[in-house]
């Protein structure tokens, strides 16, 4: 099944609805992703139907119209732009910042943004630990998202400092999402958050047990977090 066909035929099952412009934008993004992937390691998933379901639709399962519309969102460790770029395409009123530590990935994302004519979206070349201690990013976002970047205790230290008090951090996780949520409760509390939910989500035609973890920021993160680059992953909270 071709990318466009998969996107259109599977959208209803996923509870999504795309305008013709959104389909065109996602199609162009897919084409640029697959072409650039020939010379740069962006994704192991390249089959058209798989990209449509496992990348684009998967990224959009985190979307909540009440929480996301008109808000400021950061995508930490965005890689190939997932989930931040599909979320921007799906919800144009979102203000999106894509954060990644690799300059060549950031350059690719800037090319996609320009090609699609997207506004209200930018890219930042920074490690997550650096972003979390930067006045430009710390406590500046209504929503922070991350997709399978690291174990949840580590990921929470990367992401929760960026969230405004009262805002949310969403982690898109694989089949062990419930165990990860339980293992991260101590870190979540230290970092100023509370675990609101760990919910299973289902992709069209797949039942691989993936889930979305929702964490609310209830108080300011202590100043010492995130720790210096490398420390969160070596010695998680």
N, CA, C and O of each residue as an XYZ file, in Angstrom:
948
protein
N       0.842     -1.193      0.000
C       0.000      0.000      0.000
C       0.885      1.253      0.000
O       1.835      1.353      0.777
N       0.563      2.191     -0.869
C       1.339      3.422     -0.942
C       1.068      4.313      0.273
O       0.069      4.145      0.973
N       1.971      5.255      0.506
C       1.900      6.103      1.696
C       0.566      6.839      1.790
O      -0.115      6.767      2.813
N       0.198      7.539      0.735
C      -1.027      8.348      0.756
C      -2.257      7.471      0.996
O      -3.141      7.826      1.776
N      -2.303      6.326      0.318
C      -3.433      5.417      0.478
C      -3.532      4.902      1.916
O      -4.619      4.838      2.490
N      -2.380      4.537      2.489
C      -2.362      4.045      3.868
C      -2.832      5.126      4.835
O      -3.610      4.860      5.751
N      -2.355      6.339      4.622
C      -2.718      7.464      5.494
C      -4.227      7.705      5.461
O      -4.864      7.883      6.500
N      -4.779      7.709      4.265
C      -6.203      8.022      4.095
C      -7.095      6.880      4.572
O      -8.124      7.117      5.203
N      -6.701      5.632      4.270
C      -7.564      4.499      4.627
C      -7.499      4.138      6.104
O      -8.454      3.585      6.649
N      -6.388      4.444      6.753
C      -6.224      4.068      8.162
C      -6.600      5.184      9.143
O      -6.655      4.953     10.351
N      -6.858      6.381      8.632
C      -7.066      7.527      9.529
C      -8.306      7.364     10.408
O      -8.275      7.710     11.589
N      -9.394      6.842      9.845
C     -10.635      6.722     10.616
C     -10.459      5.754     11.767
O     -10.926      6.008     12.877
N      -9.781      4.638     11.504
C      -9.533      3.637     12.543
C      -8.731      4.232     13.696
O      -8.877      3.822     14.847
N      -7.880      5.208     13.367
C      -7.060      5.858     14.389
C      -7.759      7.059     15.023
O      -7.207      7.699     15.918
N      -8.972      7.367     14.558
C      -9.709      8.506     15.098
C      -9.204      9.838     14.607
O      -9.336     10.848     15.297
N      -8.615      9.853     13.401
C      -8.025     11.072     12.845
C      -8.772     11.507     11.590
O      -9.459     10.709     10.952
N      -8.630     12.775     11.250
C      -9.229     13.322     10.045
C      -8.246     14.304      9.423
O      -7.796     15.234     10.093
N      -7.905     14.109      8.144
C      -6.934     14.964      7.466
C      -7.587     15.802      6.380
O      -8.447     15.310      5.649
N      -7.190     17.052      6.269
C      -7.604     17.876      5.139
C      -6.739     17.506      3.938
O      -5.687     16.890      4.111
N      -7.161     17.869      2.717
C      -6.312     17.606      1.540
C      -4.916     18.221      1.683
O      -3.928     17.602      1.287
N      -4.823     19.443      2.250
C      -3.524     20.081      2.441
C      -2.658     19.267      3.392
O      -1.466     19.089      3.142
N      -3.236     18.774      4.472
C      -2.469     17.972      5.434
C      -1.955     16.687      4.792
O      -0.824     16.276      5.054
N      -2.758     16.058      3.970
C      -2.317     14.850      3.259
C      -1.135     15.179      2.352
O      -0.159     14.430      2.298
N      -1.228     16.314      1.632
C      -0.136     16.736      0.749
C       1.136     17.019      1.543
O       2.226     16.625      1.129
N       1.004     17.693      2.672
C       2.167     18.028      3.495
C       2.814     16.769      4.068
O       4.039     16.650      4.062
N       2.019     15.839      4.557
C       2.557     14.591      5.107
C       3.210     13.751      4.006
O       4.231     13.102      4.237
N       2.613     13.768      2.803
C       3.195     13.058      1.664
C       4.575     13.621      1.316
O       5.523     12.865      1.102
N       4.681     14.947      1.261
C       5.957     15.584      0.929
C       7.001     15.308      2.015
O       8.164     15.040      1.714
N       6.579     15.376      3.262
C       7.466     15.061      4.385
C       7.975     13.634      4.265
O       9.165     13.378      4.449
N       7.077     12.703      3.958
C       7.470     11.298      3.765
C       8.511     11.164      2.657
O       9.511     10.464      2.819
N       8.274     11.833      1.540
C       9.202     11.748      0.403
C      10.582     12.278      0.779
O      11.596     11.671      0.435
N      10.624     13.394      1.473
C      11.907     13.985      1.885
C      12.606     13.107      2.920
O      13.828     12.965      2.897
N      11.825     12.519      3.826
C      12.380     11.636      4.854
C      13.052     10.419      4.229
O      14.182     10.081      4.582
N      12.363      9.765      3.307
C      12.888      8.548      2.690
C      14.090      8.862      1.798
O      15.059      8.104      1.771
N      14.027      9.970      1.072
C      15.132     10.348      0.188
C      16.379     10.701      0.998
O      17.480     10.253      0.677
N      16.204     11.498      2.040
C      17.345     11.904      2.872
C      17.904     10.724      3.646
O      19.097     10.684      3.946
N      17.050      9.764      3.970
C      17.476      8.584      4.720
C      18.487      7.736      3.948
O      19.188      6.915      4.540
N      18.563      7.928      2.650
C      19.538      7.195      1.831
C      20.969      7.636      2.149
O      21.917      6.875      1.956
N      21.114      8.864      2.634
C      22.455      9.384      2.923
C      22.662      9.748      4.391
O      23.773     10.084      4.802
N      21.590      9.681      5.179
C      21.656     10.024      6.597
C      20.737      9.093      7.369
O      19.599      8.859      6.960
N      21.219      8.565      8.474
C      20.413      7.623      9.246
C      19.335      8.352     10.043
O      19.588      8.855     11.137
N      18.123      8.401      9.472
C      16.998      9.056     10.134
C      15.988      8.061     10.680
O      15.390      8.295     11.730
N      15.794      6.955      9.977
C      14.785      5.983     10.382
C      15.101      4.603      9.817
O      15.642      4.470      8.719
N      14.750      3.578     10.594
C      14.863      2.199     10.107
C      13.585      1.784      9.381
O      13.549      0.755      8.705
N      12.546      2.590      9.527
C      11.246      2.303      8.907
C      11.128      3.117      7.634
O      11.114      4.347      7.682
N      11.043      2.437      6.487
C      11.013      3.158      5.213
C       9.882      2.711      4.277
O       9.571      3.419      3.319
N       9.262      1.553      4.534
C       8.167      1.115      3.667
C       7.008      2.105      3.780
O       6.686      2.546      4.883
N       6.378      2.460      2.660
C       5.359      3.519      2.673
C       4.258      3.321      3.715
O       3.942      4.241      4.469
N       3.682      2.134      3.755
C       2.593      1.884      4.707
C       3.095      1.954      6.147
O       2.405      2.465      7.030
N       4.295      1.440      6.375
C       4.865      1.472      7.725
C       5.135      2.907      8.186
O       4.873      3.251      9.338
N       5.657      3.741      7.287
C       5.913      5.137      7.652
C       4.595      5.838      7.983
O       4.509      6.591      8.953
N       3.570      5.583      7.167
C       2.257      6.210      7.393
C       1.696      5.847      8.757
O       1.180      6.710      9.468
N       1.793      4.560      9.130
C       1.164      4.092     10.367
C       2.100      4.234     11.566
O       1.726      4.799     12.594
N       3.321      3.715     11.422
C       4.224      3.626     12.580
C       4.947      4.926     12.900
O       5.491      5.079     13.994
N       4.959      5.858     11.963
C       5.565      7.165     12.227
C       4.507      8.277     12.306
O       4.366      8.934     13.337
N       3.768      8.478     11.210
C       2.855      9.627     11.150
C       1.650      9.453     12.073
O       1.399     10.293     12.937
N       0.906      8.362     11.889
C      -0.281      8.151     12.725
C       0.123      7.933     14.175
O      -0.539      8.436     15.083
N       1.193      7.193     14.402
C       1.680      6.971     15.771
C       1.974      8.293     16.464
O       1.632      8.465     17.634
N       2.601      9.223     15.764
C       2.917     10.531     16.339
C       1.660     11.288     16.750
O       1.671     12.047     17.719
N       0.576     11.077     16.007
C      -0.643     11.853     16.228
C      -1.556     11.267     17.298
O      -2.517     11.918     17.709
N      -1.276     10.056     17.754
C      -2.121      9.455     18.787
C      -2.016     10.207     20.114
O      -2.885     10.066     20.974
N      -0.966     10.998     20.285
C      -0.795     11.785     21.510
C      -1.661     13.050     21.492
O      -1.848     13.684     22.530
N      -2.180     13.412     20.338
C      -2.888     14.692     20.189
C      -4.169     14.738     21.017
O      -4.971     13.804     21.009
N      -4.338     15.841     21.725
C      -5.535     16.112     22.522
C      -5.959     17.539     22.186
O      -5.272     18.492     22.555
N      -7.081     17.693     21.491
C      -7.493     19.006     20.983
C      -7.618     20.040     22.100
O      -7.227     21.194     21.924
N      -8.158     19.634     23.241
C      -8.360     20.574     24.342
C      -7.038     21.080     24.918
O      -6.934     22.239     25.320
N      -6.028     20.205     24.957
C      -4.750     20.572     25.555
C      -3.790     21.231     24.564
O      -3.000     22.095     24.946
N      -3.856     20.830     23.300
C      -2.804     21.198     22.351
C      -3.085     22.474     21.567
O      -2.154     23.226     21.278
N      -4.333     22.739     21.219
C      -4.642     23.841     20.311
C      -4.143     25.172     20.861
O      -4.461     25.549     21.989
N      -3.352     25.882     20.046
C      -2.868     27.203     20.403
C      -1.759     27.239     21.433
O      -1.384     28.319     21.890
N      -1.221     26.081     21.814
C      -0.213     26.021     22.864
C       1.204     25.992     22.279
O       1.398     25.873     21.070
N       2.183     26.106     23.181
C       3.597     26.055     22.789
C       4.148     24.688     23.177
O       4.063     24.280     24.335
N       4.711     23.989     22.203
C       5.144     22.601     22.385
C       6.601     22.435     21.998
O       7.054     22.985     20.995
N       7.336     21.669     22.803
C       8.708     21.273     22.462
C       8.762     19.769     22.251
O       8.177     18.997     23.011
N       9.470     19.368     21.211
C       9.711     17.950     20.925
C      11.190     17.690     21.194
O      12.059     18.157     20.457
N      11.461     16.942     22.253
C      12.839     16.714     22.714
C      13.411     15.451     22.074
O      12.788     14.390     22.096
N      14.616     15.586     21.501
C      15.213     14.452     20.801
C      14.388     14.083     19.586
O      14.113     12.909     19.339
N      13.996     15.099     18.830
C      13.017     14.928     17.750
C      13.504     14.014     16.627
O      12.685     13.402     15.942
N      14.822     13.907     16.423
C      15.338     13.005     15.387
C      14.881     13.413     14.003
O      15.278     14.462     13.495
N      14.051     12.591     13.393
C      13.529     12.862     12.047
C      12.331     13.803     12.067
O      11.689     14.024     11.040
N      12.028     14.365     13.266
C      10.910     15.302     13.370
C       9.662     14.703     13.973
O       8.568     15.250     13.833
N       9.830     13.562     14.655
C       8.683     12.823     15.184
C       8.660     12.848     16.703
O       9.667     12.516     17.328
N       7.549     13.229     17.317
C       6.233     13.494     16.723
C       5.957     14.951     16.365
O       4.857     15.258     15.905
N       6.915     15.860     16.560
C       6.635     17.282     16.462
C       6.128     17.762     15.110
O       5.188     18.554     15.052
N       6.739     17.294     14.018
C       6.316     17.762     12.697
C       4.902     17.303     12.335
O       4.099     18.133     11.907
N       4.558     16.009     12.489
C       3.175     15.620     12.223
C       2.174     16.375     13.101
O       1.085     16.717     12.639
N       2.531     16.638     14.359
C       1.630     17.388     15.238
C       1.418     18.814     14.726
O       0.298     19.322     14.773
N       2.468     19.459     14.242
C       2.347     20.811     13.683
C       1.467     20.803     12.446
O       0.616     21.677     12.281
N       1.667     19.823     11.579
C       0.852     19.716     10.367
C      -0.616     19.494     10.732
O      -1.508     20.078     10.115
N      -0.861     18.662     11.722
C      -2.227     18.310     12.120
C      -2.914     19.447     12.873
O      -4.123     19.640     12.746
N      -2.135     20.199     13.658
C      -2.684     21.290     14.467
C      -1.886     22.558     14.183
O      -0.969     22.882     14.937
N      -2.213     23.284     13.112
C      -1.421     24.443     12.713
C      -1.301     25.528     13.786
O      -0.354     26.313     13.755
N      -2.242     25.587     14.734
C      -2.183     26.627     15.773
C      -1.124     26.348     16.833
O      -0.801     27.231     17.628
N      -0.580     25.138     16.857
C       0.507     24.814     17.774
C       1.763     25.605     17.411
O       2.115     25.718     16.237
N       2.424     26.144     18.413
C       3.760     26.702     18.210
C       4.751     25.610     18.615
O       4.758     25.180     19.768
N       5.576     25.167     17.688
C       6.407     23.980     17.896
C       7.888     24.324     17.823
O       8.329     25.062     16.943
N       8.647     23.770     18.770
C      10.107     23.857     18.742
C      10.657     22.430     18.734
O      10.380     21.641     19.637
N      11.436     22.115     17.704
C      12.050     20.794     17.562
C      13.476     20.869     18.095
O      14.288     21.647     17.595
N      13.780     20.061     19.110
C      15.097     20.106     19.752
C      15.858     18.814     19.458
O      15.355     17.719     19.710
N      17.068     18.950     18.926
C      17.879     17.767     18.655
C      19.359     18.106     18.807
O      19.773     19.248     18.607
N      20.142     17.100     19.160
C      21.564     17.316     19.441
C      22.456     17.190     18.208
O      23.650     17.478     18.280
N      21.890     16.761     17.077
C      22.698     16.527     15.877
C      22.402     17.587     14.813
O      21.269     17.720     14.351
N      23.427     18.328     14.439
C      23.245     19.463     13.533
C      22.676     19.044     12.176
O      21.837     19.751     11.617
N      23.118     17.911     11.642
C      22.646     17.529     10.305
C      21.172     17.130     10.317
O      20.480     17.296      9.313
N      20.684     16.601     11.450
C      19.248     16.328     11.544
C      18.470     17.636     11.599
O      17.421     17.764     10.967
N      18.975     18.600     12.349
C      18.334     19.908     12.440
C      18.271     20.559     11.055
O      17.260     21.167     10.702
N      19.338     20.435     10.278
C      19.365     20.993      8.918
C      18.294     20.334      8.049
O      17.604     21.022      7.297
N      18.148     19.021      8.143
C      17.105     18.313      7.402
C      15.725     18.844      7.778
O      14.898     19.109      6.906
N      15.480     18.998      9.072
C      14.175     19.477      9.544
C      13.894     20.889      9.049
O      12.759     21.210      8.698
N      14.912     21.725      9.020
C      14.737     23.094      8.508
C      14.360     23.071      7.026
O      13.567     23.895      6.569
N      14.929     22.130      6.283
C      14.584     21.984      4.870
C      13.124     21.557      4.706
O      12.420     22.069      3.836
N      12.670     20.624      5.541
C      11.275     20.157      5.476
C      10.324     21.309      5.792
O       9.342     21.522      5.082
N      10.619     22.045      6.853
C       9.768     23.168      7.257
C       9.646     24.185      6.133
O       8.554     24.679      5.850
N      10.776     24.500      5.489
C      10.766     25.456      4.381
C       9.980     24.923      3.195
O       9.191     25.646      2.587
N      10.196     23.661      2.870
C       9.518     23.043      1.716
C       8.004     23.003      1.920
O       7.242     23.200      0.973
N       7.573     22.750      3.150
C       6.139     22.654      3.436
C       5.497     24.015      3.696
O       4.274     24.123      3.791
N       6.326     25.052      3.810
C       5.791     26.387      4.058
C       5.164     26.544      5.431
O       4.207     27.300      5.595
N       5.700     25.833      6.421
C       5.133     25.875      7.772
C       5.615     27.114      8.520
O       6.770     27.520      8.392
N       4.722     27.702      9.294
C       5.052     28.842     10.137
C       4.769     28.486     11.589
O       3.960     27.605     11.877
N       5.451     29.188     12.508
C       5.236     28.880     13.921
C       5.902     27.590     14.342
O       5.435     26.913     15.259
N       6.997     27.245     13.673
C       7.772     26.056     14.030
C       9.245     26.365     13.790
O       9.599     26.952     12.767
N      10.100     25.973     14.723
C      11.537     26.232     14.598
C      12.327     25.049     15.121
O      11.786     24.168     15.789
N      13.613     25.042     14.809
C      14.502     23.963     15.225
C      15.619     24.519     16.098
O      16.098     25.630     15.872
N      16.028     23.749     17.087
C      17.089     24.153     17.996
C      18.122     23.036     18.076
O      17.781     21.882     18.338
N      19.384     23.386     17.851
C      20.474     22.415     17.937
C      21.045     22.458     19.348
O      21.938     23.255     19.637
N      20.532     21.603     20.225
C      20.954     21.556     21.617
C      20.754     20.149     22.178
O      19.846     19.428     21.764
N      21.603     19.772     23.115
C      21.324     18.588     23.917
C      20.171     18.924     24.860
O      19.982     20.080     25.239
N      19.409     17.907     25.231
C      18.269     18.124     26.120
C      18.709     18.712     27.458
O      18.023     19.563     28.022
N      19.869     18.251     27.968
C      20.360     18.753     29.258
C      20.683     20.245     29.189
O      20.478     20.982     30.154
N      21.190     20.677     28.033
C      21.510     22.096     27.846
C      20.234     22.922     27.728
O      20.134     24.012     28.292
N      19.265     22.396     26.994
C      17.996     23.110     26.841
C      17.314     23.301     28.188
O      16.737     24.355     28.456
N      17.384     22.278     29.034
C      16.724     22.328     30.333
C      17.303     23.337     31.289
O      16.633     23.746     32.236
N      18.553     23.756     31.060
C      19.194     24.777     31.903
C      19.248     26.143     31.227
O      19.768     27.098     31.804
N      18.721     26.243     30.019
C      18.733     27.505     29.277
C      17.501     28.346     29.619
O      16.381     27.837     29.570
N      17.688     29.623     29.963
C      16.530     30.495     30.239
C      15.567     30.617     29.054
O      14.394     30.947     29.228
N      16.077     30.348     27.851
C      15.221     30.427     26.664
C      14.230     29.265     26.588
O      13.215     29.358     25.898
N      14.523     28.181     27.291
C      13.696     26.983     27.172
C      13.137     26.468     28.503
O      12.044     25.903     28.533
N      13.865     26.654     29.588
C      13.426     26.112     30.880
C      12.093     26.752     31.304
O      11.974     27.974     31.390
N      11.114     25.906     31.562
C       9.806     26.377     32.019
C       9.042     27.203     31.007
O       8.191     28.010     31.382
N       9.335     27.013     29.715
C       8.743     27.863     28.680
C       7.639     27.185     27.869
O       7.022     27.831     27.022
N       7.378     25.910     28.107
C       6.476     25.172     27.227
C       5.234     24.654     27.952
O       5.308     24.152     29.074
N       4.088     24.794     27.274
C       2.842     24.227     27.803
C       2.877     22.702     27.733
O       2.355     22.011     28.608
N       3.501     22.195     26.675
C       3.549     20.756     26.417
C       4.945     20.387     25.929
O       5.531     21.079     25.097
N       5.462     19.291     26.459
C       6.696     18.713     25.940
C       6.401     17.261     25.569
O       5.753     16.536     26.323
N       6.881     16.853     24.407
C       6.687     15.475     23.955
C       8.045     14.853     23.640
O       8.993     15.548     23.274
N       8.119     13.544     23.787
C       9.322     12.794     23.406
C       8.894     11.391     23.039
O       7.987     10.823     23.649
N       9.553     10.840     22.039
C       9.142      9.555     21.494
C      10.303      8.563     21.589
O      11.229      8.589     20.779
N      10.232      7.688     22.597
C      11.171      6.565     22.727
C      12.628      6.988     22.741
O      13.479      6.288     22.192
N      12.930      8.124     23.359
C      14.299      8.642     23.361
C      15.188      7.918     24.371
O      16.343      7.611     24.074
N      14.653      7.644     25.566
C      15.434      7.042     26.648
C      14.469      6.420     27.652
O      13.254      6.581     27.536
N      15.017      5.709     28.637
C      14.191      5.170     29.715
C      13.486      6.326     30.427
O      14.038      7.422     30.521
N      12.274      6.091     30.926
C      11.446      7.185     31.413
C      12.067      7.998     32.556
O      11.916      9.219     32.546
N      12.757      7.403     33.541
C      13.385      8.254     34.558
C      14.371      9.259     33.952
O      14.444     10.407     34.390
N      15.120      8.824     32.953
C      16.072      9.699     32.265
C      15.322     10.733     31.421
O      15.644     11.921     31.447
N      14.334     10.272     30.686
C      13.561     11.142     29.801
C      12.836     12.238     30.587
O      12.726     13.375     30.129
N      12.348     11.882     31.763
C      11.656     12.866     32.601
C      12.617     13.960     33.056
O      12.234     15.126     33.139
N      13.864     13.590     33.350
C      14.851     14.603     33.735
C      15.191     15.517     32.561
O      15.465     16.702     32.753
N      15.172     14.973     31.352
C      15.404     15.790     30.167
C      14.247     16.769     29.926
O      14.468     17.932     29.587
N      13.021     16.286     30.104
C      11.845     16.998     29.584
C      11.085     17.852     30.592
O      10.639     18.949     30.256
N      10.932     17.367     31.824
C      10.073     18.079     32.760
C      10.591     19.489     33.104
O       9.773     20.380     33.332
N      11.908     19.726     33.149
C      12.368     21.100     33.400
C      11.895     22.107     32.352
O      11.809     23.301     32.641
N      11.594     21.647     31.158
C      11.159     22.535     30.080
C       9.696     22.948     30.207
O       9.271     23.933     29.602
N       8.925     22.195     30.995
C       7.481     22.387     31.081
C       7.125     23.484     32.077
O       7.698     23.556     33.165
N       6.178     24.334     31.698
C       5.626     25.315     32.632
C       4.878     24.590     33.751
O       4.341     23.504     33.535
N       4.840     25.182     34.936
C       3.998     24.627     35.994
C       2.541     24.673     35.525
O       2.048     25.708     35.077
N       1.875     23.536     35.639
C       0.517     23.401     35.115
C       0.465     22.784     33.730
O      -0.608     22.435     33.238
N       1.645     22.649     33.090
C       1.719     22.052     31.764
C       1.923     20.545     31.830
O       1.859     19.950     32.906
N       2.169     19.924     30.664
C       2.221     18.464     30.575
C       3.432     17.977     29.776
O       3.882     18.613     28.823
N       3.930     16.837     30.204
C       4.937     16.086     29.456
C       4.314     14.763     29.030
O       3.792     14.016     29.857
N       4.375     14.481     27.723
C       3.864     13.228     27.168
C       5.029     12.404     26.627
O       5.804     12.885     25.800
N       5.151     11.172     27.091
C       6.164     10.247     26.590
C       5.478      9.166     25.766
O       4.597      8.465     26.264
N       5.882      9.031     24.508
C       5.344      7.992     23.625
C       6.253      6.781     23.743
O       7.431      6.845     23.392
N       5.706      5.680     24.239
C       6.531      4.544     24.633
C       6.074      3.227     23.997
O       4.979      3.128     23.445
N       6.948      2.224     24.094
C       6.670      0.896     23.566
C       5.914      0.024     24.555
O       5.221      0.523     25.441
N       6.057     -1.291     24.390
C       5.204     -2.240     25.102
C       5.409     -2.270     26.612
O       4.526     -2.728     27.336
N       6.543     -1.795     27.100
C       6.793     -1.812     28.548
C       6.471     -0.457     29.194
O       7.057     -0.090     30.213
N       5.539      0.274     28.591
C       5.228      1.624     29.077
C       4.740      1.629     30.523
O       5.078      2.539     31.280
N       3.944      0.623     30.925
C       3.397      0.603     32.294
C       4.513      0.396     33.316
O       4.541      1.053     34.357
N       5.436     -0.524     33.009
C       6.567     -0.772     33.912
C       7.462      0.468     33.999
O       7.957      0.815     35.071
N       7.661      1.133     32.849
C       8.482      2.346     32.838
C       7.849      3.443     33.697
O       8.540      4.148     34.433
N       6.538      3.574     33.592
C       5.839      4.594     34.374
C       6.010      4.349     35.865
O       6.226      5.282     36.639
N       5.912      3.089     36.258
C       6.068      2.737     37.675
C       7.504      3.011     38.134
O       7.727      3.538     39.224
N       8.464      2.649     37.296
C       9.876      2.823     37.650
C      10.276      4.295     37.730
O      11.264      4.636     38.381
N       9.516      5.163     37.073
C       9.874      6.583     37.014
C       9.164      7.432     38.066
O       9.395      8.640     38.127
N       8.320      6.844     38.883
C       7.517      7.655     39.812
C       8.381      8.480     40.765
O       8.051      9.628     41.063
N       9.470      7.908     41.237
C      10.368      8.636     42.142
C      10.966      9.856     41.430
O      10.970     10.962     41.970
N      11.466      9.637     40.220
C      12.052     10.731     39.435
C      11.010     11.802     39.126
O      11.300     12.995     39.208
N       9.812     11.381     38.776
C       8.743     12.331     38.444
C       8.464     13.256     39.625
O       8.316     14.466     39.455
N       8.396     12.675     40.824
C       8.124     13.462     42.032
C       9.248     14.451     42.314
O       8.993     15.624     42.589
N      10.503     13.976     42.246
C      11.660     14.856     42.493
C      11.665     16.037     41.532
O      12.013     17.154     41.915
N      11.279     15.789     40.285
C      11.382     16.794     39.229
C      10.174     17.723     39.154
O      10.110     18.589     38.281
N       9.218     17.547     40.063
C       8.088     18.469     40.134
C       6.846     18.032     39.406
O       5.965     18.846     39.126
N       6.764     16.741     39.093
C       5.620     16.255     38.341
C       4.751     15.279     39.108
O       5.086     14.863     40.217
N       3.638     14.923     38.504
C       2.794     13.852     39.014
C       2.304     13.023     37.830
O       1.921     13.567     36.794
N       2.320     11.714     37.994
C       1.906     10.812     36.913
C       0.385     10.822     36.810
O      -0.301     10.405     37.743
N      -0.144     11.291     35.690
C      -1.600     11.346     35.509
C      -2.150     10.075     34.886
O      -3.215      9.604     35.286
N      -1.440      9.512     33.909
C      -1.942      8.290     33.273
C      -0.843      7.599     32.482
O       0.126      8.222     32.048
N      -1.024      6.296     32.306
C      -0.193      5.489     31.409
C      -1.182      4.644     30.618
O      -1.680      3.627     31.100
N      -1.453      5.082     29.399
C      -2.581      4.556     28.639
C      -2.127      3.820     27.384
O      -1.307      4.319     26.613
N      -2.667      2.644     27.198
C      -2.368      1.878     25.989
C      -3.006      2.544     24.772
O      -4.139      3.021     24.836
N      -2.269      2.572     23.666
C      -2.813      3.065     22.402
C      -2.595      2.002     21.332
O      -1.652      1.213     21.401
N      -3.480      1.996     20.347
C      -3.439      0.964     19.315
C      -3.335      1.608     17.936
O      -4.120      2.488     17.581
N      -2.363      1.156     17.181
C      -2.220      1.599     15.799
C      -3.070      0.719     14.892
O      -3.257     -0.461     15.186
N      -3.590      1.270     13.790
C      -4.391      0.469     12.861
C      -3.643     -0.775     12.379
O      -2.545     -0.677     11.833
N      -4.246     -1.935     12.585
C      -3.675     -3.190     12.110
C      -2.568     -3.758     12.964
O      -2.015     -4.807     12.634
N      -2.228     -3.093     14.055
C      -1.152     -3.552     14.921
C      -1.643     -3.668     16.358
O      -2.546     -2.944     16.777
N      -1.045     -4.573     17.097
C      -1.344     -4.667     18.529
C      -0.031     -4.961     19.249
O       0.158     -6.036     19.818
N       0.868     -3.982     19.210
C       2.210     -4.194     19.765
C       2.366     -3.575     21.143
O       3.481     -3.458     21.652
N       1.251     -3.177     21.749
C       1.263     -2.806     23.157
C       1.863     -1.461     23.484
O       2.278     -1.250     24.623
N       1.928     -0.547     22.545
C       2.538      0.747     22.847
C       1.610      1.610     23.693
O       0.401      1.383     23.737
N       2.195      2.612     24.372
C       1.390      3.435     25.273
C       1.889      4.859     25.347
O       2.992      5.175     24.898
N       1.061      5.716     25.920
C       1.404      7.122     26.113
C       1.327      7.436     27.602
O       0.311      7.186     28.251
N       2.409      7.985     28.129
C       2.486      8.351     29.538
C       2.305      9.860     29.649
O       2.982     10.631     28.969
N       1.380     10.269     30.516
C       1.037     11.680     30.684
C       1.445     12.133     32.085
O       0.980     11.586     33.085
N       2.311     13.127     32.143
C       2.823     13.644     33.411
C       2.503     15.132     33.505
O       2.805     15.898     32.590
N       1.888     15.537     34.619
C       1.576     16.952     34.826
C       2.650     17.601     35.686
O       3.094     17.023     36.678
N       3.066     18.800     35.304
C       4.043     19.577     36.091
C       3.260     20.336     37.166
O       2.456     21.215     36.852
N       3.499     19.993     38.425
C       2.731     20.597     39.510
C       3.536     21.609     40.320
O       2.962     22.399     41.068
N       4.858     21.591     40.176
C       5.696     22.586     40.851
C       7.010     22.715     40.095
O       7.342     21.876     39.258
N       7.745     23.761     40.394
C       8.998     24.027     39.679
C      10.011     22.910     39.904
O      10.122     22.364     41.002
N      10.740     22.584     38.858
C      11.818     21.599     38.966
C      12.985     22.213     39.736
O      13.378     23.342     39.442
N      13.555     21.494     40.726
C      14.738     22.012     41.440
C      15.841     22.424     40.458
O      16.023     21.797     39.414
N      16.571     23.487     40.811
C      17.523     24.112     39.896
C      18.627     23.178     39.410
O      19.163     23.367     38.318
N      18.969     22.168     40.215
C      20.093     21.303     39.822
C      19.740     20.321     38.697
O      20.610     19.610     38.195
N      18.470     20.286     38.307
C      18.045     19.366     37.236
C      17.599     20.157     36.010
O      16.964     21.203     36.150
N      17.923     19.669     34.804
C      18.679     18.456     34.525
C      20.166     18.624     34.842
O      20.721     19.719     34.741
N      20.787     17.525     35.221
C      22.220     17.544     35.502
C      23.015     17.652     34.198
O      22.445     17.615     33.107
N      24.322     17.784     34.326
C      25.184     17.967     33.156
C      25.052     16.808     32.174
O      24.665     15.697     32.536
N      25.384     17.100     30.931
C      25.262     16.131     29.851
C      25.908     14.797     30.209
O      27.057     14.745     30.647
N      25.158     13.733     30.016
C      25.655     12.384     30.275
C      25.280     11.836     31.640
O      25.124     10.624     31.787
N      25.131     12.694     32.646
C      24.837     12.227     33.996
C      23.461     11.579     34.139
O      23.355     10.535     34.783
N      22.396     12.160     33.562
C      21.073     11.522     33.712
C      21.046     10.079     33.221
O      20.444      9.215     33.858
N      21.706      9.814     32.074
C      21.680      8.454     31.530
C      22.610      7.500     32.286
O      22.343      6.300     32.358
N      23.695      8.029     32.848
C      24.632      7.175     33.583
C      24.116      6.844     34.986
O      24.344      5.748     35.498
N      23.426      7.796     35.594
C      22.980      7.625     36.980
C      21.580      8.223     37.114
O      21.419      9.341     37.604
N      20.568      7.468     36.672
C      19.201      7.999     36.636
C      18.641      8.132     38.035
O      19.064      7.437     38.959
N      17.692      9.028     38.178
C      17.070      9.300     39.479
C      16.243      8.097     39.960
O      15.648      8.147     41.036
